Amino acid sequence: MKSLIWNPWHGCKKYSEGCAHCYVYRRDAAVGRDAAQVTRTKDFNWPMRRRRDGAFSLPDGAHVYACMTSDFFLPEADPWRAEAWACIRARPEVSFSIITKRISRMEECLPPDWGEGYENVEIGLTCENQRRAEERMDIFLRLPIRSRFVICEPLLGPVDLAKWLDARIGEVVAGGESGPGAREMRYEWVLALREQCRRAGVGFHFKQTGANFVKDGRRFCIERALQMPQAKKAGIDIPPVSTPSLGGNNKAEQSKQEEPS
């Protein structure tokens, strides 16, 4: 089943270097909307909606990426988050992936019954450069999370994750930046991450090249439609050692769904 996207709220505040060319801001600006204004969406209760026949609109067995046009742990969403957690808790047969830069806020935003983590929730941490990896990874690994992955996208420089990579992390995803003014991503940065994952026995997924891709000393301006196929053509993915219970640990489906930052 193809992964789905659920945006209970929309809009975000730029937070770190990876946010500079945020696709949400770019898309909203194109229609005269201010992406810095955070609003609850009409799809807030989508996981709980039922069709006329009584079945859930979001089917059992679905895999859902939550909050892809915002951040689940955004302070402005504090008034709504408990209700969103309740939706997630009420649908244990649906798996949810939550990607965040704000891992430092996660602990204070957890529901009272979180325990070691909901079995149907995985958390993905964004580390776009070494500075943010150093800032976020220790926190990420201390938190009670059943399933985790790391996203180095947009990858803005070489990132060394070696000291954190172990069986607690299902996969590392790497990708470049798309859109106007995209910052460069170098293939050697991708290969270095892959080698770190290989040595640690952690899965690796090269998601997309980005628009400004440098390989073997040559710079390539790659159109949007070709960025993911070119990454796939490289053939450097490493599958996770074991098959996780959550569908989101295979980011091939995410590659089809998520517009890169």
Helices and strands as residue ranges (DSSP letters): E 4-6, E 9-10, G 17-19, H 23-30, E 39-40, G 46-48, E 63-66, G 75-77, H 78-90, E 95-100, G 103-105, G 107-109, E 121-126, H 130-142, E 148-152, E 169-175, E 185-186, H 187-200, E 203-208, E 212-215, E 218-221, H 224-234, G 247-249, H 252-257
